[in-house]
Amino acid sequence: MTAAKDASQAIGRSPDQLTLEERARFAGMRVALEIYTPETLPLRRIEAIGNSLEDCVRMVKARGLDPMRFEYTLLTPM
């Protein structure tokens, strides 16, 4: 399984739901999480994942979402 295909399995999951193995495998990758507002659910899900900020923004745009509504965070191992 390619790294990108493997990482795509994280889409839709909370970073807290990633296993230790997944956290280690995805460490150093960027994830896009919707910025919390009273209108959004407090559960924050990974909406994009990539090796760079540009990759994440590109994935968010490809999904028809507004990249300004997301924060981009570096995943670290637990």
Gaussian input, Z-matrix of N, CA and C with variables (Angstrom, degrees):
# hf/3-21g

backbone

0 1
 N
 C     1     B1
 C     2     B2     1     A1
 N     3     B3     2     A2     1     D1
 C     4     B4     3     A3     2     D2
 C     5     B5     4     A4     3     D3
 N     6     B6     5     A5     4     D4
 C     7     B7     6     A6     5     D5
 C     8     B8     7     A7     6     D6
 N     9     B9     8     A8     7     D7
 C    10    B10     9     A9     8     D8
 C    11    B11    10    A10     9     D9
 N    12    B12    11    A11    10    D10
 C    13    B13    12    A12    11    D11
 C    14    B14    13    A13    12    D12
 N    15    B15    14    A14    13    D13
 C    16    B16    15    A15    14    D14
 C    17    B17    16    A16    15    D15
 N    18    B18    17    A17    16    D16
 C    19    B19    18    A18    17    D17
 C    20    B20    19    A19    18    D18
 N    21    B21    20    A20    19    D19
 C    22    B22    21    A21    20    D20
 C    23    B23    22    A22    21    D21
 N    24    B24    23    A23    22    D22
 C    25    B25    24    A24    23    D23
 C    26    B26    25    A25    24    D24
 N    27    B27    26    A26    25    D25
 C    28    B28    27    A27    26    D26
 C    29    B29    28    A28    27    D27
 N    30    B30    29    A29    28    D28
 C    31    B31    30    A30    29    D29
 C    32    B32    31    A31    30    D30
 N    33    B33    32    A32    31    D31
 C    34    B34    33    A33    32    D32
 C    35    B35    34    A34    33    D33
 N    36    B36    35    A35    34    D34
 C    37    B37    36    A36    35    D35
 C    38    B38    37    A37    36    D36
 N    39    B39    38    A38    37    D37
 C    40    B40    39    A39    38    D38
 C    41    B41    40    A40    39    D39
 N    42    B42    41    A41    40    D40
 C    43    B43    42    A42    41    D41
 C    44    B44    43    A43    42    D42
 N    45    B45    44    A44    43    D43
 C    46    B46    45    A45    44    D44
 C    47    B47    46    A46    45    D45
 N    48    B48    47    A47    46    D46
 C    49    B49    48    A48    47    D47
 C    50    B50    49    A49    48    D48
 N    51    B51    50    A50    49    D49
 C    52    B52    51    A51    50    D50
 C    53    B53    52    A52    51    D51
 N    54    B54    53    A53    52    D52
 C    55    B55    54    A54    53    D53
 C    56    B56    55    A55    54    D54
 N    57    B57    56    A56    55    D55
 C    58    B58    57    A57    56    D56
 C    59    B59    58    A58    57    D57
 N    60    B60    59    A59    58    D58
 C    61    B61    60    A60    59    D59
 C    62    B62    61    A61    60    D60
 N    63    B63    62    A62    61    D61
 C    64    B64    63    A63    62    D62
 C    65    B65    64    A64    63    D63
 N    66    B66    65    A65    64    D64
 C    67    B67    66    A66    65    D65
 C    68    B68    67    A67    66    D66
 N    69    B69    68    A68    67    D67
 C    70    B70    69    A69    68    D68
 C    71    B71    70    A70    69    D69
 N    72    B72    71    A71    70    D70
 C    73    B73    72    A72    71    D71
 C    74    B74    73    A73    72    D72
 N    75    B75    74    A74    73    D73
 C    76    B76    75    A75    74    D74
 C    77    B77    76    A76    75    D75
 N    78    B78    77    A77    76    D76
 C    79    B79    78    A78    77    D77
 C    80    B80    79    A79    78    D78
 N    81    B81    80    A80    79    D79
 C    82    B82    81    A81    80    D80
 C    83    B83    82    A82    81    D81
 N    84    B84    83    A83    82    D82
 C    85    B85    84    A84    83    D83
 C    86    B86    85    A85    84    D84
 N    87    B87    86    A86    85    D85
 C    88    B88    87    A87    86    D86
 C    89    B89    88    A88    87    D87
 N    90    B90    89    A89    88    D88
 C    91    B91    90    A90    89    D89
 C    92    B92    91    A91    90    D90
 N    93    B93    92    A92    91    D91
 C    94    B94    93    A93    92    D92
 C    95    B95    94    A94    93    D93
 N    96    B96    95    A95    94    D94
 C    97    B97    96    A96    95    D95
 C    98    B98    97    A97    96    D96
 N    99    B99    98    A98    97    D97
 C   100   B100    99    A99    98    D98
 C   101   B101   100   A100    99    D99
 N   102   B102   101   A101   100   D100
 C   103   B103   102   A102   101   D101
 C   104   B104   103   A103   102   D102
 N   105   B105   104   A104   103   D103
 C   106   B106   105   A105   104   D104
 C   107   B107   106   A106   105   D105
 N   108   B108   107   A107   106   D106
 C   109   B109   108   A108   107   D107
 C   110   B110   109   A109   108   D108
 N   111   B111   110   A110   109   D109
 C   112   B112   111   A111   110   D110
 C   113   B113   112   A112   111   D111
 N   114   B114   113   A113   112   D112
 C   115   B115   114   A114   113   D113
 C   116   B116   115   A115   114   D114
 N   117   B117   116   A116   115   D115
 C   118   B118   117   A117   116   D116
 C   119   B119   118   A118   117   D117
 N   120   B120   119   A119   118   D118
 C   121   B121   120   A120   119   D119
 C   122   B122   121   A121   120   D120
 N   123   B123   122   A122   121   D121
 C   124   B124   123   A123   122   D122
 C   125   B125   124   A124   123   D123
 N   126   B126   125   A125   124   D124
 C   127   B127   126   A126   125   D125
 C   128   B128   127   A127   126   D126
 N   129   B129   128   A128   127   D127
 C   130   B130   129   A129   128   D128
 C   131   B131   130   A130   129   D129
 N   132   B132   131   A131   130   D130
 C   133   B133   132   A132   131   D131
 C   134   B134   133   A133   132   D132
 N   135   B135   134   A134   133   D133
 C   136   B136   135   A135   134   D134
 C   137   B137   136   A136   135   D135
 N   138   B138   137   A137   136   D136
 C   139   B139   138   A138   137   D137
 C   140   B140   139   A139   138   D138
 N   141   B141   140   A140   139   D139
 C   142   B142   141   A141   140   D140
 C   143   B143   142   A142   141   D141
 N   144   B144   143   A143   142   D142
 C   145   B145   144   A144   143   D143
 C   146   B146   145   A145   144   D144
 N   147   B147   146   A146   145   D145
 C   148   B148   147   A147   146   D146
 C   149   B149   148   A148   147   D147
 N   150   B150   149   A149   148   D148
 C   151   B151   150   A150   149   D149
 C   152   B152   151   A151   150   D150
 N   153   B153   152   A152   151   D151
 C   154   B154   153   A153   152   D152
 C   155   B155   154   A154   153   D153
 N   156   B156   155   A155   154   D154
 C   157   B157   156   A156   155   D155
 C   158   B158   157   A157   156   D156
 N   159   B159   158   A158   157   D157
 C   160   B160   159   A159   158   D158
 C   161   B161   160   A160   159   D159
 N   162   B162   161   A161   160   D160
 C   163   B163   162   A162   161   D161
 C   164   B164   163   A163   162   D162
 N   165   B165   164   A164   163   D163
 C   166   B166   165   A165   164   D164
 C   167   B167   166   A166   165   D165
 N   168   B168   167   A167   166   D166
 C   169   B169   168   A168   167   D167
 C   170   B170   169   A169   168   D168
 N   171   B171   170   A170   169   D169
 C   172   B172   171   A171   170   D170
 C   173   B173   172   A172   171   D171
 N   174   B174   173   A173   172   D172
 C   175   B175   174   A174   173   D173
 C   176   B176   175   A175   174   D174
 N   177   B177   176   A176   175   D175
 C   178   B178   177   A177   176   D176
 C   179   B179   178   A178   177   D177
 N   180   B180   179   A179   178   D178
 C   181   B181   180   A180   179   D179
 C   182   B182   181   A181   180   D180
 N   183   B183   182   A182   181   D181
 C   184   B184   183   A183   182   D182
 C   185   B185   184   A184   183   D183
 N   186   B186   185   A185   184   D184
 C   187   B187   186   A186   185   D185
 C   188   B188   187   A187   186   D186
 N   189   B189   188   A188   187   D187
 C   190   B190   189   A189   188   D188
 C   191   B191   190   A190   189   D189
 N   192   B192   191   A191   190   D190
 C   193   B193   192   A192   191   D191
 C   194   B194   193   A193   192   D192
 N   195   B195   194   A194   193   D193
 C   196   B196   195   A195   194   D194
 C   197   B197   196   A196   195   D195
 N   198   B198   197   A197   196   D196
 C   199   B199   198   A198   197   D197
 C   200   B200   199   A199   198   D198
 N   201   B201   200   A200   199   D199
 C   202   B202   201   A201   200   D200
 C   203   B203   202   A202   201   D201
 N   204   B204   203   A203   202   D202
 C   205   B205   204   A204   203   D203
 C   206   B206   205   A205   204   D204
 N   207   B207   206   A206   205   D205
 C   208   B208   207   A207   206   D206
 C   209   B209   208   A208   207   D207
 N   210   B210   209   A209   208   D208
 C   211   B211   210   A210   209   D209
 C   212   B212   211   A211   210   D210
 N   213   B213   212   A212   211   D211
 C   214   B214   213   A213   212   D212
 C   215   B215   214   A214   213   D213
 N   216   B216   215   A215   214   D214
 C   217   B217   216   A216   215   D215
 C   218   B218   217   A217   216   D216
 N   219   B219   218   A218   217   D217
 C   220   B220   219   A219   218   D218
 C   221   B221   220   A220   219   D219
 N   222   B222   221   A221   220   D220
 C   223   B223   222   A222   221   D221
 C   224   B224   223   A223   222   D222
 N   225   B225   224   A224   223   D223
 C   226   B226   225   A225   224   D224
 C   227   B227   226   A226   225   D225
 N   228   B228   227   A227   226   D226
 C   229   B229   228   A228   227   D227
 C   230   B230   229   A229   228   D228
 N   231   B231   230   A230   229   D229
 C   232   B232   231   A231   230   D230
 C   233   B233   232   A232   231   D231

   B1=1.4585
   B2=1.5215
   B3=1.3297
   B4=1.4562
   B5=1.5225
   B6=1.3287
   B7=1.4707
   B8=1.5188
   B9=1.3507
   B10=1.4648
   B11=1.5250
   B12=1.3150
   B13=1.4646
   B14=1.5260
   B15=1.3193
   B16=1.4523
   B17=1.5334
   B18=1.3245
   B19=1.4647
   B20=1.5219
   B21=1.3309
   B22=1.4653
   B23=1.5266
   B24=1.3152
   B25=1.4656
   B26=1.5246
   B27=1.3319
   B28=1.4657
   B29=1.5290
   B30=1.3323
   B31=1.4660
   B32=1.5310
   B33=1.3314
   B34=1.4582
   B35=1.5123
   B36=1.3177
   B37=1.4726
   B38=1.5205
   B39=1.3025
   B40=1.4538
   B41=1.5250
   B42=1.3415
   B43=1.4641
   B44=1.5339
   B45=1.3293
   B46=1.4648
   B47=1.5255
   B48=1.3341
   B49=1.4611
   B50=1.5238
   B51=1.3267
   B52=1.4570
   B53=1.5233
   B54=1.3175
   B55=1.4611
   B56=1.5271
   B57=1.3227
   B58=1.4639
   B59=1.5217
   B60=1.3259
   B61=1.4671
   B62=1.5291
   B63=1.3365
   B64=1.4634
   B65=1.5258
   B66=1.3264
   B67=1.4682
   B68=1.5159
   B69=1.3180
   B70=1.4658
   B71=1.5272
   B72=1.3185
   B73=1.4624
   B74=1.5330
   B75=1.3388
   B76=1.4578
   B77=1.5279
   B78=1.3188
   B79=1.4681
   B80=1.5278
   B81=1.3179
   B82=1.4529
   B83=1.5161
   B84=1.3269
   B85=1.4549
   B86=1.5255
   B87=1.3128
   B88=1.4595
   B89=1.5144
   B90=1.3368
   B91=1.4649
   B92=1.5171
   B93=1.3282
   B94=1.4617
   B95=1.5225
   B96=1.3217
   B97=1.4655
   B98=1.5180
   B99=1.3311
   B100=1.4572
   B101=1.5251
   B102=1.3217
   B103=1.4626
   B104=1.5241
   B105=1.3196
   B106=1.4602
   B107=1.5242
   B108=1.3055
   B109=1.4638
   B110=1.5262
   B111=1.3126
   B112=1.4708
   B113=1.5350
   B114=1.3458
   B115=1.4576
   B116=1.5305
   B117=1.3186
   B118=1.4677
   B119=1.5161
   B120=1.2870
   B121=1.4609
   B122=1.5257
   B123=1.3227
   B124=1.4553
   B125=1.5370
   B126=1.3450
   B127=1.4592
   B128=1.5165
   B129=1.3063
   B130=1.4546
   B131=1.5083
   B132=1.3197
   B133=1.4562
   B134=1.5183
   B135=1.3112
   B136=1.4576
   B137=1.5250
   B138=1.3192
   B139=1.4613
   B140=1.5232
   B141=1.3266
   B142=1.4630
   B143=1.5182
   B144=1.3260
   B145=1.4595
   B146=1.5216
   B147=1.3149
   B148=1.4540
   B149=1.5110
   B150=1.3122
   B151=1.4638
   B152=1.5168
   B153=1.3217
   B154=1.4623
   B155=1.5248
   B156=1.3102
   B157=1.4598
   B158=1.5329
   B159=1.3189
   B160=1.4616
   B161=1.5250
   B162=1.3298
   B163=1.4701
   B164=1.5274
   B165=1.3286
   B166=1.4695
   B167=1.5227
   B168=1.3168
   B169=1.4647
   B170=1.5240
   B171=1.3188
   B172=1.4663
   B173=1.5300
   B174=1.3309
   B175=1.4645
   B176=1.5325
   B177=1.3349
   B178=1.4628
   B179=1.5312
   B180=1.3376
   B181=1.4723
   B182=1.5245
   B183=1.3312
   B184=1.4681
   B185=1.5221
   B186=1.3176
   B187=1.4642
   B188=1.5288
   B189=1.3421
   B190=1.4542
   B191=1.5168
   B192=1.3257
   B193=1.4614
   B194=1.5266
   B195=1.3284
   B196=1.4622
   B197=1.5233
   B198=1.3389
   B199=1.4620
   B200=1.5289
   B201=1.3309
   B202=1.4674
   B203=1.5289
   B204=1.3243
   B205=1.4711
   B206=1.5230
   B207=1.3455
   B208=1.4600
   B209=1.5104
   B210=1.3285
   B211=1.4613
   B212=1.5227
   B213=1.3015
   B214=1.4588
   B215=1.5182
   B216=1.3105
   B217=1.4563
   B218=1.5212
   B219=1.3117
   B220=1.4638
   B221=1.5198
   B222=1.3354
   B223=1.4699
   B224=1.5179
   B225=1.3073
   B226=1.4604
   B227=1.5220
   B228=1.3269
   B229=1.4612
   B230=1.5364
   B231=1.3009
   B232=1.4617
   B233=1.4807
   A1=107.87
   A2=116.69
   A3=120.30
   A4=110.06
   A5=115.21
   A6=119.55
   A7=111.05
   A8=117.46
   A9=120.20
   A10=111.08
   A11=117.16
   A12=120.08
   A13=109.81
   A14=116.30
   A15=121.54
   A16=110.17
   A17=116.95
   A18=121.28
   A19=111.00
   A20=117.56
   A21=119.62
   A22=111.56
   A23=117.51
   A24=120.48
   A25=111.79
   A26=117.25
   A27=121.13
   A28=111.60
   A29=117.57
   A30=121.50
   A31=109.53
   A32=114.94
   A33=120.68
   A34=114.58
   A35=116.76
   A36=120.55
   A37=109.90
   A38=115.82
   A39=121.31
   A40=108.06
   A41=118.45
   A42=119.15
   A43=112.07
   A44=116.28
   A45=120.61
   A46=112.57
   A47=117.44
   A48=121.26
   A49=112.86
   A50=117.35
   A51=119.52
   A52=109.37
   A53=116.19
   A54=120.30
   A55=108.99
   A56=116.45
   A57=120.02
   A58=110.66
   A59=116.46
   A60=120.80
   A61=110.57
   A62=116.56
   A63=120.34
   A64=110.81
   A65=117.36
   A66=120.87
   A67=110.35
   A68=116.47
   A69=120.04
   A70=110.72
   A71=117.30
   A72=121.74
   A73=111.63
   A74=117.50
   A75=121.74
   A76=112.78
   A77=117.70
   A78=121.19
   A79=109.36
   A80=115.49
   A81=121.36
   A82=113.43
   A83=117.65
   A84=121.14
   A85=108.69
   A86=116.09
   A87=122.20
   A88=109.76
   A89=115.70
   A90=121.03
   A91=108.47
   A92=115.54
   A93=122.13
   A94=107.75
   A95=115.36
   A96=122.26
   A97=107.57
   A98=116.85
   A99=119.92
   A100=109.62
   A101=115.67
   A102=121.09
   A103=107.83
   A104=116.36
   A105=120.58
   A106=110.05
   A107=114.83
   A108=122.86
   A109=106.20
   A110=118.15
   A111=119.14
   A112=112.89
   A113=116.99
   A114=120.29
   A115=112.75
   A116=117.30
   A117=119.82
   A118=109.80
   A119=114.94
   A120=119.70
   A121=110.23
   A122=117.15
   A123=118.91
   A124=112.74
   A125=118.01
   A126=119.89
   A127=108.36
   A128=116.54
   A129=120.53
   A130=108.80
   A131=114.85
   A132=121.06
   A133=110.28
   A134=114.87
   A135=121.33
   A136=107.43
   A137=116.82
   A138=121.98
   A139=111.60
   A140=117.01
   A141=121.75
   A142=107.74
   A143=116.00
   A144=121.26
   A145=107.73
   A146=115.80
   A147=119.55
   A148=111.62
   A149=115.06
   A150=120.35
   A151=113.13
   A152=117.87
   A153=121.21
   A154=109.80
   A155=114.68
   A156=120.89
   A157=109.59
   A158=116.36
   A159=121.16
   A160=111.20
   A161=116.80
   A162=120.64
   A163=110.91
   A164=116.26
   A165=120.63
   A166=110.78
   A167=117.24
   A168=120.59
   A169=109.87
   A170=117.13
   A171=121.48
   A172=110.52
   A173=117.20
   A174=121.06
   A175=110.92
   A176=116.89
   A177=120.76
   A178=109.62
   A179=116.64
   A180=121.10
   A181=110.93
   A182=117.17
   A183=121.10
   A184=111.27
   A185=116.63
   A186=121.38
   A187=111.33
   A188=116.80
   A189=121.02
   A190=113.69
   A191=117.19
   A192=121.66
   A193=109.94
   A194=116.15
   A195=122.31
   A196=109.18
   A197=118.84
   A198=121.16
   A199=113.86
   A200=117.66
   A201=120.61
   A202=112.04
   A203=117.87
   A204=121.37
   A205=112.40
   A206=115.94
   A207=120.46
   A208=111.12
   A209=114.44
   A210=119.76
   A211=105.74
   A212=114.97
   A213=121.64
   A214=108.49
   A215=115.01
   A216=121.98
   A217=110.28
   A218=115.10
   A219=121.92
   A220=108.15
   A221=116.56
   A222=119.91
   A223=109.39
   A224=115.37
   A225=121.41
   A226=108.33
   A227=116.62
   A228=117.44
   A229=108.25
   A230=116.74
   A231=120.58
   A232=110.61
   D1=132.27
   D2=179.97
   D3=-71.47
   D4=157.93
   D5=-178.95
   D6=-61.53
   D7=-41.76
   D8=-179.02
   D9=-64.98
   D10=-42.86
   D11=179.41
   D12=-65.60
   D13=-40.76
   D14=178.28
   D15=-62.11
   D16=-44.58
   D17=-179.22
   D18=-65.45
   D19=-31.57
   D20=-178.32
   D21=-63.84
   D22=-18.26
   D23=176.81
   D24=-69.14
   D25=-13.95
   D26=178.72
   D27=-81.71
   D28=-18.05
   D29=-178.40
   D30=-59.79
   D31=132.55
   D32=178.65
   D33=88.65
   D34=-3.88
   D35=-179.86
   D36=-107.14
   D37=152.57
   D38=173.49
   D39=-72.88
   D40=142.71
   D41=175.79
   D42=-55.72
   D43=-29.80
   D44=179.13
   D45=-69.94
   D46=-17.34
   D47=179.68
   D48=-87.98
   D49=-8.23
   D50=178.36
   D51=-69.52
   D52=141.10
   D53=177.64
   D54=-73.14
   D55=165.98
   D56=177.34
   D57=-60.09
   D58=-38.32
   D59=178.58
   D60=-63.58
   D61=-43.45
   D62=178.76
   D63=-65.34
   D64=-42.57
   D65=178.71
   D66=-59.04
   D67=-42.45
   D68=178.90
   D69=-66.70
   D70=-41.38
   D71=-178.45
   D72=-67.88
   D73=-35.49
   D74=-177.17
   D75=-94.93
   D76=0.12
   D77=-179.10
   D78=-55.22
   D79=133.90
   D80=-179.64
   D81=92.75
   D82=-8.15
   D83=177.51
   D84=-89.05
   D85=155.58
   D86=176.54
   D87=-95.57
   D88=143.68
   D89=174.72
   D90=-125.96
   D91=149.30
   D92=175.71
   D93=-103.67
   D94=125.69
   D95=178.19
   D96=-122.86
   D97=133.78
   D98=179.65
   D99=-61.89
   D100=136.24
   D101=178.34
   D102=-67.01
   D103=131.55
   D104=-178.45
   D105=-70.54
   D106=131.94
   D107=171.22
   D108=-137.40
   D109=164.81
   D110=178.16
   D111=-58.21
   D112=-23.68
   D113=-179.55
   D114=-82.54
   D115=-17.18
   D116=-179.10
   D117=-98.34
   D118=157.00
   D119=177.87
   D120=-70.72
   D121=147.66
   D122=178.80
   D123=-67.79
   D124=-21.71
   D125=177.26
   D126=-71.93
   D127=119.74
   D128=-177.63
   D129=-101.26
   D130=124.53
   D131=-178.10
   D132=-110.81
   D133=150.25
   D134=174.87
   D135=-71.46
   D136=121.08
   D137=179.94
   D138=-102.94
   D139=-18.32
   D140=177.04
   D141=-157.56
   D142=152.01
   D143=177.55
   D144=-146.23
   D145=137.02
   D146=-179.34
   D147=-163.29
   D148=173.99
   D149=-178.43
   D150=-77.76
   D151=-12.75
   D152=-179.34
   D153=-146.88
   D154=167.84
   D155=176.03
   D156=-60.34
   D157=-41.55
   D158=-179.97
   D159=-61.12
   D160=-41.06
   D161=177.53
   D162=-60.23
   D163=-43.50
   D164=-179.50
   D165=-64.71
   D166=-46.59
   D167=-179.52
   D168=-61.88
   D169=-42.42
   D170=178.69
   D171=-60.43
   D172=-42.47
   D173=-179.87
   D174=-67.33
   D175=-40.73
   D176=178.18
   D177=-60.83
   D178=-46.97
   D179=179.30
   D180=-62.64
   D181=-40.66
   D182=-179.25
   D183=-62.66
   D184=-26.57
   D185=179.07
   D186=-87.21
   D187=3.26
   D188=178.30
   D189=77.62
   D190=20.99
   D191=-178.63
   D192=-103.81
   D193=157.50
   D194=179.51
   D195=-85.07
   D196=115.05
   D197=-177.94
   D198=-62.65
   D199=-19.01
   D200=179.42
   D201=-74.79
   D202=-11.18
   D203=-179.56
   D204=-93.56
   D205=11.55
   D206=-175.25
   D207=-127.89
   D208=152.34
   D209=169.11
   D210=-108.81
   D211=149.86
   D212=-174.63
   D213=-117.04
   D214=118.90
   D215=-170.86
   D216=-122.01
   D217=144.48
   D218=176.09
   D219=-84.78
   D220=124.67
   D221=176.58
   D222=-76.89
   D223=137.85
   D224=177.12
   D225=-122.93
   D226=155.45
   D227=174.68
   D228=-67.53
   D229=153.90
   D230=-177.36
   D231=-63.50

